[in-house]
Structure formats: structure tokens, C-alpha cells
Amino acid sequence: MIKLEKDMIHSYGVNRLSDCNGMSCVHVTDYPLKLKVLEFVQTPCYRNTSAPKPKRQPKKFVRDKTITIRMTFITGLPILILVFSVNIHCQENYDDPFAPPPRQRHIRTPIETDLYRFFPRVCAQECRCTPSFPLAMYCDNRKLKYVPNIPAHVRYLYLQINEIESVPENAFVNATLLQEINLSHNKLKSSKIPKGVFGKLQNLIGLNLEHNKLEEVPVPLPKSLQRLTLGFNKITKLPADNFRTLINVTMLDLSNNKLPDGAVKGNYLGKMKGLLQLNLHSNKLKSMPGDLPSSLLQLSVENNSISSIPENYFRKTPNLISLRMTYNKLKQVPYSVFNLSNLLELNLGHNQLSETFYVSKQLEHLYLNNNNFTTLNITLMCPAIDIINPNHLTYIRLEKNMLRRPFSMYIYVCFPRLRNLDFGEQNPAPIVETQGAPGLFGIPMSPPDGEPESLINY
């Protein structure tokens, strides 16, 4: 064993010393000199009484050996530090990329702690309740034919994609604090929903009953309701008295039903002062719906049989942002009917329009595809050019019309922000026999569309 002096050992971090035959020797060393010192410490120090005691060497020889060990430590220390640093660097950059991330312990927030403290962990055996969201009960896609027992603490109930045909009168007798119910994609019938089963839930905000077999809207509905989804049913009429009280509803979806014109006439929709979105897609409408609230931002009447729009129809809806009227029977619209200061999207595709109309300055997206346009009078669409406050139109869709010639550069003068003009494939124009001078058949004698003659490109 190699012997070290006490002062040298303490200076290099040796942890513990033991006395071997009157001399100090290394037993255990501290990091980072542990590896280096172990190269010198080859055997543990022990006392063997039976073995003869080694002879003491001269003091001069011991001192020379101590100096040699000190020099070895000094010269080997930088190499040891370098090797250790390289090992750490390689360990950080060459970790297994496919190794699973370390599992982090979830720390409950004060709100979650209060929820666990005040609400018991009770869940219907047919459903699933997650610890991270104890106020919700998930019963979706479980082939249920009935509404399970709902604990009193549940706020959000998800029963979609099941085979439920009826809602008992006492289905929500315990869960009076429900805020959202999703019963979509079931087999509910109006005759099997008792009157007032939803009206007792005075905290209800969202009710989703789409994709069922309802013939009528369940009544009464609570005044607290904000989102009502009734799409993809067989509803033929609306409860006027109950709808007047739904002043907090912001989104009403009645798409894919069988509502005629009479079902949406009257002023009960106008009483819904908070209504922002109204969806009447795919019904049996032949005219625009009746009185609408001024708060309305989005109106969808796609896939109906609407053939006209009254001239001042949108006067009561000045805040309208989006209007979608695709797949109707519009042949002509009043020139300034869409002059709305906030309108950003106007979708009139798949109609029978052939005459241009005024385009408001704020409009950004205009869809005129699949109509009967043979020409577009850009001057009528943009009667005045304002360099300081130009039109905001950026996108026009025009495929599947009967346009026969390219547009002039005047369209980019009227709409300087236009970035996408989708001309696409056009339908063949009908051949009309006309009488004209020989050799001039089919050539216009004056600039069409009222555009400046110098800007027209044939």
C-alpha cells in the first residue's frame, strides 16, 4: 500500500485516515479525486498481528516518495477533470430518443383541491369520471338505452352516441346544477320527453340534441340557456312563446330539419336579443326568415329554396359579418342589398344569378361560383375608387359560370387588395342567334359592362 502524509491527504480531499503500523494511509477519498487516488490505493489497510512488521524505511526515502505522489496528483488532475466533463456532455446529448419521458407528479391546484374536498368521487357505474375533471361524467359511446343515475355534483354530462330513446321526468332530479348536456346521436323522440324535464335546470348553459328523431322542440327551456343545438332532426315548428324568453341564447342551430316558411315567421326570433349565430341550413324555406335580432353576426340559410331577398331585408341586422346562401334559387338580388358596413364573407355559390350587385368596402371573401354570370360589370360592383380607403376584397371565386373573356386590369384598380381570383373552368354559354352586319357576328360594337374602353382586354 502507498502511504500518504496527513497534510498532503487533507489538501487533496481524502475523507478518512487509518493508522497502519504507525503511519497514515488512504482508506476512502472524496470526489473528484476518488478515481485518481484509487489508482494508487491497491489494497485495503488491515492489521495482521501474525505477519512481521515491515521495516521502517529511512526518512529521506519516505519524503522522496511523498513528493512523487504529490507530483502525480498535480499532473493528473486536469486530465481527470477533462474526462469527467466529456462523460457528462455525452450523457446529455446521446440519450435514448425512444425512451419514455419521466413521469411527472401531478400537483393539484387550489381549485382542484377544493373540488375534491367538497364533492365526493361518485360516478355512475355505466360511465367514466376522470380525477382531473371531477365535475364531468362521460357516458358516451356505451350503447346505453337509458339515462343513468346522475350524482348531484356533476356539472357536465356527456351521453352522446348511444341508443337512448327517452328521458324520464326525474332524470335530472339530483343533478340540478347541470350546466351542459350532450344527448346527440341518440334515438330520442318528442313523445318520450316529458314537458319541463329541461326547464327545471336553471343553470343549464348548453343543450345538444342534434342527430335524433325529434318532431318538436322540448319545452319549456331554461332562460339561462346560451347554446341550443337541434340540427338533424324532424322538427317542423318552433315554440314561439318559449323562444321569446331565450334572451341569453347566442347560438341556435336548426339545420337539417323540416322547417317551412311559417315556422320562422313572426317576431319571436327578434326577441332573442343575444343571438349571434343562426343556422337554418337544409330546411324547406322559400323565403328569408322573419324578423331577426340586430345582434346577429352569422346567418346560414344554405340548401333551401329561397328565390329572392327583400330590398331592405338586412336593415335590422347591421352587424352581420357572414352570410351564407349557397344552394338556393336566387336569380336576381337588389343592387345594394348587401351594402353592410361589417360584412366580411358573402357566399352566393350554386344559385342562378346573372346580374352584378354592389360590393361593400369591408367585404373580403366573395363566392359567386356555379351561377349564370356571362359578364361581370366591375364598374357596378365598384362605382367609386377611393385610394385612401380602398375596398378590402381579397378573394373572388367564379368557376362554373359562363364567363367568356378575361378580366381587364380595372378589377385590380377597384380592388387593390385582391390576391386570389379563382376563374376556374367555365360552363359553355348558350348560343343565341342574332342579326348583325356581315363579318361582325358576335363582336361587341361598344365596350361591355360599362368599363373604360382603354382598359378592356379581349
Secondary structure, 3 states (H helix, E strand, C coil): CCECCHHHHHHCCEEEEEEECCEEEEEEECCCCHHHHHCCCCCCCCCCCCCCCCCCCCHHHHHHHHHHHHHHHHHHHHHHHHHHHHHHHHHHHCCCCCCCCCCCCCCCCHHHHHHHHHCCCCCCCCCECCCCCCCEEECCCCCCCCCCCCCCCCCEEECCCCCCCCCCCCCCCCCCCCCEEECCCCCCEHHHCCCCCCCCCCCCCEEECCCCECCCCCCCCCCCCCEEECCCCCCCCCCHHHHHCCCCCCEEECCCCCCCHHHHCCCCCCCCCCCCEEECCCCCCCCCCCCCCCCCCEEECCCCCCCCCCCCHHHHCCCCCEEECCCCCCCCCCCCCCCCCCCCEEECCCCCCCCCCCCCCCCCEEECCCCCCCCCCHHHHCCCCCCCCCCCCCEEECCCCCCCCCCCCHHHHHCCCCCEEECCCCCCCCCCCCCCCCCCCCCCCCCHHHCCHHHCCC
